[in-house]
Amino acid sequence: MHIIESGNVAAASGVQLSGAQVIAAYPITPQTPLTEKLSELVDAGELNAQYIPVESEHSAMSVCIAASSAGTRAFTATSANGLLYMNEQLHWAAGARLPIVMCVVNRGIGAPWTVWNDHQDAMSQRDTGWIQLFCCDHQQIIDTVIQAFRLAETVRIPVMVCYDGYILSHTYMPFDIPESAAAGRFLPEFAPDWALDPACPANLNTVTLPDIRPNVRGETAPGYMEIRQNLHDDMRRAIDVVADTDAEFAQVFGRGGNPFIEPYRCEDAEYVAVAMGSLSYQLRDVIDVLRQEGLAIGVAGLRLYRPFPNRAVAEALSGKKGVIVFEKAVSYGYEGPLYADIKAALYDCAQRPAVHNYILGLGGREIKTDDLFDSLRTSCGADAPEAREPAFVGLKI
């Protein structure tokens, strides 16, 4: 079915098709319409799920942890300071290896208060052990939500589906809603390896000693450090699972094919602009004009941020003359976090390009097309210096 609706409705439709069984919700702009739509679907009998309104984002994640531990498919959504309020429980969900899916409708963090878009909320939580996927339009939102449940339940690691507040969450765009039967074939019913059961009592995630030791059955059990390495190793292996999940989704629905990086006019490009979310699509119009001016340039939209697909990044960008990273986040006192990761991925490349960093759009600051033109022309100029510090674009001072 082809419809025109908001990005939040696209996300809700993905949750509905995924057969979520428990939805925990606390309102925060700009994700509120997503959970409101889910409540309407539950109330109308169109989604067979328990909808649990809670008193805080911390409680929302706590409900999802409990529901997932009991063997049900759990979902929640949040933004900005709400995501930060969940921080403790984000670590817990990942450490407990619970396949929860959460939409993060990206918004700037207070103080000072802002309700507008940037990526600092998701970026601030990149080391919590969650997989992070970024969407560029409404079709990717609904498709990625469905894939996220399959991915989370395959690797037993929770997944954030991130998309831009207002720019995507509240705007209306056309997208296809997959047939429920096809979605069911792609994403079968959740069958956990283990779950809390009154008939078989168990303690989960009790205090772990520093070293390995026998468990109650006399078997050698990992200590805290081994558990952390297992999560890290499985996160790295999840890169391949992301690719496999995308390939299977493409076979069923005919969409996908770029699980890590979505390229645009990169085949013969000497320079590549890198961005995440809707900004990567905005850059396409700029690139088309620069191409007409004779500049061989393309755009790479990063779809998977954690685990970081460093090999795919190196393959896509090695040998280029220059890479220009645009991002709506900053790691205070250093540089843009995506910029740091891109440089690390390129470190061992024999043909390492110069890499420039532009910070823009913080707190919803308008990203002007003219500023993108100026930044790209500067970085792609023959006399462009090697960048040492990030450049903040759009400052009014």
N, C-alpha and C positions, 0 to 999 in steps of 0.2 A: 504494500500500500504506500502510495506517494502522498505526502502531506507537507504543508508549510506550517511550522510551529517554532516555538522557542527552543533554545539549547537545553533548558531545564526539562522541558517536556520530552525532548529526545532522550535525555538521561533516564527519566522516569519510565519511558517506554522500554529502554534496555533492561531496567531492573524488572519490569513486569514480565518481559519475555524470558528473563533468566530464572523466573520462579523463586524469587527471594521469599523466604519463609518468616523472617523476623526483620522488621525495620524499626530502628531506633532513631528518634528525630528530636532535634532542638533547633528552633529557628535562628538563623543569622543571615543577614544580607551578604551576598546575593544568591545564596543557595535555597532560601526559604520556599520559593515556588516549586522546587523539585520535590521536597518532602510533602508539601501541600498537595501536589498532584498525586503522589503515592497514596496519601490518606484518602483522596477521592476514589482512587481505584479500589482500595480495600473496602471502603464504605459501600461502593456500588457492587461489590461482589466480583469485580473483574480481576482481582488479585487476591489469591488465597494466602494471606499472610497475617501475622500479628503486628499491628502498628502500635508502637509503644512511645508515647510522648514522655519526655524526661525533663528534669529540671536543669540540666547543663550538658555541655558537650562531653565533659568527663564521664558523666553518667551514660551518655549515648554510647560511647565506646565500651563502657563497662557492660552494658546490656548486650552488645554485639559479642563481646568476649564470652559472656555466659552462654549466649545462644549458640555460638559456634562450638564451644566446648561440649555442648549437649548434642551436637551433630546436626544442627540446622544451618541453612544458608542465610547468612546475615549481611545486612547492608545499612549504611548510614551515609550522611553527607554533612559537610561543614565548609567554613571559609575562615581565613585570617586568624583573628585571636581565638576563635572557637577551635581551630586546629591546634593552636598552641596550648589551649586549656586541656586538650587530650594528651599532651606529650607523654606523660607517665604511662598512660594506657596504650599508646602507640607502641612503645618499647615492649610492653607486656604482650600485646597481641602478636608481635613478630617473634618474640622469644618463645611464646607458647606454640608457635607454628600454626596459627589459626587462619584459615583462608577467607578472611573478611574482605569485602570490597567496599570502598568509600569513594564517593565523588568529592573532590576538593575544587570548589568554584573559586578560582584564585582572586584574592583581594589583598590590598596592602595592610600592613600591621601597624597598630598604634603602639606608642604615642608618637605624634599626635594622631587623633582619630582620622581615619579615612575609610570610606566605603567603596573606593574605586579600585580599579584593577592594577595589580602587578604580580610578580611571581615569588615574592619574598616569603609568603606563608609556606608554600610547598618546599621551597629551597631550604628553609630553616629546619625542616624535618627530614632532610635527605639521608641522615645517618641513623634513622630509627629502625632500619631493617625492613621497610616496606618497599615493594616494587612501585615505581612511579612512571606512569604513562601520560603523555601530553597529547591533547587533541587540537586540531586546527579548524574544524568546522562541525556542523551538527551531525552529518553522516558519521564522521569519526567518533563522535560522542556516543551515539547509540551502539555502533559496532564495537567500540572499545569496551563499553560496559559489559556486553555479552562475553567478549573475549576475556575480560578480566576475571570473571567467575571461573571460567575454564582454566585459565592460567593459575589462579590462586589455589584451586583445588588439586591441580596436578603437582605443583611444587610445595604445597602447604606453606605458602608465604602470603601475607595480606597484600592487597593491591590498592593504590590510589589512582583514580582516573581524574586527571587535572584538566580543567578548561577555564578560559578567561571569563571573569565576572563581567556581566553586562555585554561586553563585546560579543560573546557567544551565549551566555546564559539567558539573556533577555531579548536578543534580536531574533527575528523570524527568518528562517531559511528553509528551503525544500530539503527533504530527506526521505529515504525509503525505510519503512518499517518491515522487517522480515516477517515471513509467515511463521506463526507460532510452532507449527509442526517441524519446520526446518530448524528453528532455534532449538527445539527439543532434541533433535537428532545431533546437533552440534554440541549442546550442553545437556547431558543426561542428568537425571536426578542425583543429588548430592549423596554420596555413599562414603562417609568418613572411615578412615582406617580404625579409629577408635573414638569413643565419645563417652561422656559421663552417663552412667546408667544406674538407677537405684538397685537393680538386681545384681550389679557388680560394682560395689563401692570402690573408689580409688581416690588417692590424693594426687593433685597435679601441681607441679611447679612449687614444691616445697623448698626450703633452704638447701642450697647446693654447696657442698664443701669444695675447697680449692682443688683438691686432687681427686683422681678417679677412686672409686671404692665399690665394694659389692652392694648390690641392691637387696631387697627383701627376699629375692629368689636365689641369692648367691651369685648372680651374674655380675661381671664387671660393668659398671655404669660410668658414663663420662662425667667429668667435673665441669665446672662453669666454663673454663677456657675451651674445652673440647666442644661444648654445646655452641659456644660462639663461633668456633671455626666451622662447625657443621652448617650453621646458618650462612656464614660467609661463602662457603663452598657451594652450597645450594643456590645462593643468589647468583653466583657466577654461572652455574649450570643453567639457571633460569633464562639466560640470554638465548640459548638454543631452543628452549621451550617456547619463548616468545615468538621466535621465527617459525617453529612448527605449528603453533596455535594460529598464527596469521595465515600460514599456507593452507591449513585445513579450512579456515574461515573463508578464504578466497575460493576454494574448491566448492564450498556449499553455496556461497552468496555472490561470488563473482566480484568481490571488492577486497582491496588490501594489496599486498605485495611489497610493502615498504615498512617492515616492522620496526626498524631502527632509525633510518633516515629517509625522508621523503625528498628526493632530488627534483629540481626544476632547472632545466637548461644547464646541467652540470657536465654533460658528456665532453664538450670541447672547451669548458671554462678554464681560464687561467686564474681567475679569482672566484671565491665562493663566499657568500654571506651565509652565516649560520644563525638560526633563531629557533625558538620554540613557540608553540601555540599559534594564535591567529596572526602574530607578527610575521611569521614565515610566509603566509599567504599575502599579506600586505606588501611584502618586499617583492613579490613577483611582478607587480605592476611597475615598480621602479626598475627592476632588472630588464624588463622588456624595452623600456625607453633607453637604458644604457646600452643595450645590445644594438639599438638603431644608431647610436652614436659610435659604434665600432668597438665597444669594450666587451671583451669575452668574459662574461660573468654569469654565475648561476646562484641558486639558493638551495641550501640544505636545511630542511626542517627536521629537527631532532624529535623523534616520537618517544623513545625510551631514554629516560634519564637515570634511573636506578633500577637494576644494576647498569652501570655505564657501559655502553657498547664500544669500548675503546678500539677493538680491532676493526669494526665496521667504520668508525670515524677515521682511523688511520688510512684505511683502504680508500675511503672517499676523498680525503683531503691531501694525502701525500702527493708531492710532485706539483702541486699548484704554486703559483707565484705568491699568492696571499690568501689569507682566511680572515674574514671580518666577522667577529662575534657580536651580535646585538642581543642584549638581555635586559629583562625587567627585574633585576635583582642585583644586590651588591653584598659581597662578604666584607664587612666593615674593617678597614685597616689594611686591606690587601687589594682585591680586584673582584671582578665578576666571577661567581662560582662556576658558571658554564665555561667561561674563558679559561679558568685554571684547569678544568678537566680536559678541555680540547688541547691545551698545550701539553699536558701530561701524556695524552694519547699519541701525540705527534713526536714526542721526545726521541724515540729510537728510530725514527724514519730517516733514511739516508737523504731523501729529498724533502727536507722540512721547510714548509712555507713560513713566511713572516705572518704573525698573527696579531691583529688589532682588536681592541675591546671598546665597545660603546655601551654605556649604561643609559637607559632611557625609559620613559613611560612610568616612572615610579609614582605611586599614589594616583594613578590615572592621568598623569600629565599627557596631553595630546602628543601623539607621535606624528609629526608633520612630514608629509612626503618630501618637501624641500630639504628637511634636515637629513633624511635618509639619502637623498641624492648627494648632498654636500659631504656627508660622512664617507660614502662609498667612493666618490671621486677623489677625496683626499687620500684614502687608504690605497686606492688603486693607481695613484699617480706614480710616475717614474721616479720622482724624488721623495717618495713617502718614507719618513724615517721609521726605524724599528720602534714600535710602541713600548714604553716602559710602565706607563700608568694608564688606567682606564679613562676614557673621555666621557664626561657626563653631557648628554645631548638634551637641549631644550631648557637649560637653566635660564631664569629670568633676571638673575643678579647682574 
